[in-house]
Amino acid sequence: MRVALFITCLADSFSPRSGIATVRLLEWLGYEVVFPRAQTCCGQPMFNNGYHDEASRLARHMVDVFEPFDVVVTPSGSCAATIRENLPTLFGDTTEADEVRRLGARTFETVEFLMRVLKVDLRELGACRPGRVTYHYSCHLRGLGIQPADMERVLSQIADLEYVPMERIDLCCGFGGTFALHYPTISGQMVHDKLECARRAEADTLVCNDTGCLMNIAGAWRRAGLPRMQFLSMVELIAESLGLMGDLDSVGSGVDGMGTHA
């Protein structure tokens, strides 16, 4: 099986470790991973803001770039949901819509691919990562049919990890792509509410499946001067638990090359 990595705009710019973790995990499991250099944005920002002609052009480009590959994997539930659920609606009842739907059917968020397609059990692989971890459920995972319990099961498979459920786990963090730009006051209140939930978990690490959410929560956490917290993507946490990331401590994760904020 040839697996293509779709890195996404935010992960490429702000969370390179999530892409590296995806590649290392899949190669460690025995799969060939290819990074098509012609890839660009999936078109989500354009779609969400009503620029459907621009989003259509990017969707066509996605189809062309990823046509040779059996599976497309991305460290972003948001982009995976856009490709699977939103982009086909741009083309009506046409053959182009069918092509985009076929791309969507073989496009997966990384952890979704590991658990639903490859049926990975981290206990069998010896996953171990000490720490007290809480989880933020990003809104777009609903479009993939992923529930908080699915990710909680993944976390339960990692030895020595203490999982602390976050209050109001389904509460949006307020990012929403350009929503945070158009409605900063509302977005700011939403992330404030999310910070309170995360703070009460008293965890040392917060994980989720989308770089945008991590950027938003981590940035607000830092500005609020809250206690030391590490912010990681789910795929980074899994790769760490298998000993695949030890040489990358200095490589950026999440927002501002973060890893840990005081």
C-alpha positions as CSV (number, residue, x, y, z in Angstrom):
1,M,0.0,0.0,0.0
2,R,1.4,3.4,-1.0
3,V,0.3,6.1,1.4
4,A,0.5,9.8,0.5
5,L,1.0,12.4,3.2
6,F,-1.1,15.5,2.9
7,I,0.6,17.8,5.4
8,T,-1.9,20.7,5.4
9,C,-1.1,24.4,5.5
10,L,-1.1,24.8,9.3
11,A,0.9,21.6,10.1
12,D,3.5,22.5,7.5
13,S,4.0,26.0,8.9
14,F,3.4,25.5,12.6
15,S,3.5,21.8,13.6
16,P,6.2,20.0,11.5
17,R,6.4,17.3,14.2
18,S,2.9,16.1,13.4
19,G,3.9,15.4,9.8
20,I,7.1,13.7,10.9
21,A,5.3,11.6,13.5
22,T,2.8,10.5,10.8
23,V,5.6,9.4,8.4
24,R,7.6,7.7,11.1
25,L,4.6,5.8,12.5
26,L,3.5,4.5,9.1
27,E,7.0,3.6,8.0
28,W,7.6,1.8,11.4
29,L,4.4,-0.2,10.7
30,G,5.8,-1.2,7.3
31,Y,4.1,1.2,4.8
32,E,5.6,3.2,2.1
33,V,4.9,6.9,2.6
34,V,5.2,9.5,-0.2
35,F,5.1,13.3,0.1
36,P,3.8,14.6,-3.2
37,R,5.5,18.0,-3.6
38,A,2.9,19.4,-5.9
39,Q,0.3,19.5,-3.1
40,T,-1.2,22.7,-1.9
41,C,-4.1,23.8,0.3
42,C,-7.2,21.6,0.2
43,G,-9.3,24.7,-0.2
44,Q,-11.0,24.8,3.2
45,P,-10.5,28.5,3.9
46,M,-11.9,29.4,0.5
47,F,-14.9,27.0,0.9
48,N,-15.7,28.3,4.4
49,N,-15.7,31.9,3.2
50,G,-17.8,31.4,0.1
51,Y,-15.0,31.5,-2.5
52,H,-16.2,28.4,-4.2
53,D,-14.5,29.0,-7.6
54,E,-11.2,29.1,-5.9
55,A,-12.0,26.1,-3.7
56,S,-13.1,24.2,-6.8
57,R,-9.7,24.8,-8.5
58,L,-7.9,23.5,-5.4
59,A,-10.2,20.5,-5.2
60,R,-9.4,19.6,-8.8
61,H,-5.7,20.0,-8.1
62,M,-6.0,17.7,-5.0
63,V,-7.6,15.0,-7.2
64,D,-4.8,15.3,-9.8
65,V,-2.0,15.2,-7.2
66,F,-3.3,12.3,-5.1
67,E,-4.8,10.2,-7.9
68,P,-1.8,7.7,-8.0
69,F,-2.1,6.8,-4.3
70,D,-4.1,4.1,-2.5
71,V,-4.6,6.2,0.6
72,V,-4.1,9.8,1.6
73,V,-3.3,10.5,5.3
74,T,-3.3,13.9,7.0
75,P,-2.6,15.0,10.6
76,S,-5.8,17.1,10.5
77,G,-9.4,16.1,11.1
78,S,-10.5,19.4,9.8
79,C,-8.9,19.1,6.4
80,A,-9.9,15.4,6.1
81,A,-13.5,16.3,6.8
82,T,-13.3,19.1,4.3
83,I,-12.1,16.8,1.5
84,R,-14.6,14.1,2.4
85,E,-17.7,16.1,3.2
86,N,-17.5,19.6,1.7
87,L,-15.5,19.6,-1.5
88,P,-17.8,17.2,-3.5
89,T,-20.7,19.6,-3.0
90,L,-18.9,22.1,-5.2
91,F,-19.5,20.1,-8.4
92,G,-23.1,19.1,-8.3
93,D,-24.1,15.9,-10.1
94,T,-21.0,15.6,-12.3
95,T,-18.1,13.2,-12.9
96,E,-15.9,15.7,-11.2
97,A,-18.0,15.3,-8.0
98,D,-17.5,11.6,-8.3
99,E,-13.7,12.0,-8.6
100,V,-13.6,14.2,-5.5
101,R,-15.8,11.7,-3.6
102,R,-13.4,8.9,-4.5
103,L,-10.5,11.0,-3.1
104,G,-12.5,11.7,0.1
105,A,-13.3,8.0,0.5
106,R,-9.6,7.2,0.7
107,T,-8.5,10.3,2.7
108,F,-8.1,9.8,6.5
109,E,-7.0,11.7,9.5
110,T,-3.9,10.0,10.8
111,V,-5.2,8.4,14.0
112,E,-8.5,7.5,12.3
113,F,-6.4,5.6,9.7
114,L,-4.4,3.8,12.4
115,M,-7.4,2.7,14.3
116,R,-10.2,2.2,11.8
117,V,-8.2,1.0,8.7
118,L,-5.1,-0.6,10.1
119,K,-6.8,-1.8,13.3
120,V,-3.7,-0.9,15.4
121,D,-3.8,-1.8,19.0
122,L,-1.1,0.2,20.8
123,R,-1.0,-2.2,23.7
124,E,0.2,-4.9,21.4
125,L,2.9,-2.5,20.1
126,G,4.2,-1.8,23.6
127,A,3.2,1.9,23.7
128,C,4.2,3.6,26.9
129,R,4.3,7.3,27.8
130,P,4.1,8.5,31.4
131,G,2.1,11.6,32.1
132,R,-1.3,13.1,32.9
133,V,-3.1,13.8,29.7
134,T,-6.3,15.6,28.8
135,Y,-8.0,15.7,25.3
136,H,-9.7,18.4,23.3
137,Y,-12.3,17.1,20.8
138,S,-12.1,19.3,17.7
139,C,-15.4,20.1,16.0
140,H,-14.6,18.8,12.5
141,L,-14.1,15.2,13.8
142,R,-17.9,15.0,13.8
143,G,-17.7,15.1,10.0
144,L,-15.5,12.0,10.1
145,G,-17.9,10.1,12.5
146,I,-15.2,10.2,15.2
147,Q,-16.5,10.6,18.8
148,P,-14.5,11.6,21.9
149,A,-14.8,8.0,23.1
150,D,-12.9,6.8,20.0
151,M,-9.9,8.9,21.0
152,E,-10.3,8.0,24.7
153,R,-9.9,4.3,23.7
154,V,-6.7,5.2,21.9
155,L,-5.3,6.9,25.0
156,S,-6.3,4.0,27.2
157,Q,-4.0,1.8,25.2
158,I,-0.9,3.7,26.2
159,A,0.8,2.3,29.3
160,D,1.6,4.6,32.2
161,L,-0.6,7.4,30.7
162,E,-3.2,8.8,33.1
163,Y,-6.1,10.1,31.0
164,V,-8.1,12.9,32.6
165,P,-11.4,13.7,30.8
166,M,-11.9,17.3,30.1
167,E,-15.1,18.9,31.3
168,R,-17.4,19.9,28.4
169,I,-15.1,18.0,26.1
170,D,-17.3,18.8,23.0
171,L,-17.0,22.6,23.6
172,C,-15.5,24.4,20.6
173,C,-12.3,26.2,21.3
174,G,-13.4,29.2,19.2
175,F,-10.8,28.8,16.4
176,G,-12.9,27.8,13.5
177,G,-10.3,28.9,10.9
178,T,-11.3,32.5,9.9
179,F,-14.1,32.5,12.5
180,A,-11.5,33.7,15.0
181,L,-10.6,36.6,12.7
182,H,-14.2,37.7,11.8
183,Y,-15.6,37.3,15.3
184,P,-12.6,37.9,17.7
185,T,-14.8,38.8,20.7
186,I,-16.9,35.7,20.5
187,S,-13.9,33.5,19.7
188,G,-12.0,34.9,22.7
189,Q,-14.8,34.1,25.1
190,M,-15.0,30.6,23.7
191,V,-11.3,29.9,24.1
192,H,-11.5,31.4,27.6
193,D,-14.2,28.8,28.5
194,K,-12.1,26.1,27.0
195,L,-9.0,27.2,29.1
196,E,-11.1,26.9,32.2
197,C,-12.0,23.3,31.3
198,A,-8.4,22.4,30.5
199,R,-7.1,24.1,33.6
200,R,-9.4,22.1,35.9
201,A,-8.2,18.8,34.4
202,E,-4.8,19.6,36.1
203,A,-3.0,17.7,33.3
204,D,0.6,18.2,32.1
205,T,-0.3,17.5,28.4
206,L,-3.2,18.5,26.2
207,V,-3.7,16.6,22.9
208,C,-6.1,16.9,20.0
209,N,-6.3,16.1,16.3
210,D,-6.0,19.5,14.7
211,T,-3.2,22.0,14.7
212,G,-5.5,25.0,14.5
213,C,-7.1,24.1,17.8
214,L,-3.7,23.5,19.4
215,M,-2.5,26.9,18.2
216,N,-5.6,28.6,19.5
217,I,-5.6,26.9,22.9
218,A,-1.9,27.1,23.5
219,G,-1.7,30.7,22.5
220,A,-4.5,31.7,24.9
221,W,-2.9,29.5,27.6
222,R,0.4,31.3,27.3
223,R,-1.2,34.8,27.2
224,A,-3.2,33.9,30.4
225,G,0.1,32.9,32.2
226,L,-1.3,29.6,33.2
227,P,0.8,26.7,34.7
228,R,3.2,24.8,32.5
229,M,1.5,22.7,29.9
230,Q,2.6,20.7,26.8
231,F,0.4,20.8,23.7
232,L,0.7,17.9,21.3
233,S,-1.2,16.4,18.4
234,M,-2.6,12.9,19.0
235,V,-0.2,11.5,16.4
236,E,2.8,13.0,18.1
237,L,1.7,11.5,21.4
238,I,1.4,8.1,19.8
239,A,4.7,8.3,18.1
240,E,6.3,9.4,21.4
241,S,4.8,6.4,23.1
242,L,6.5,4.1,20.7
243,G,9.9,5.8,21.0
244,L,9.9,7.3,17.5
245,M,10.4,11.0,18.4
246,G,13.3,11.2,20.8
247,D,15.7,12.9,18.4
248,L,13.2,15.7,17.6
249,D,12.9,17.5,20.9
250,S,14.0,20.7,19.4
251,V,11.7,20.5,16.3
252,G,8.5,22.6,16.6
253,S,5.2,21.3,17.7
254,G,2.0,23.1,17.4
255,V,2.0,26.9,17.8
256,D,5.2,29.0,17.6
257,G,7.4,25.9,17.6
258,M,6.0,25.2,21.0
259,G,6.3,22.0,23.0
260,T,5.8,23.4,26.4
261,H,4.6,26.7,27.6
262,A,5.1,28.2,31.1
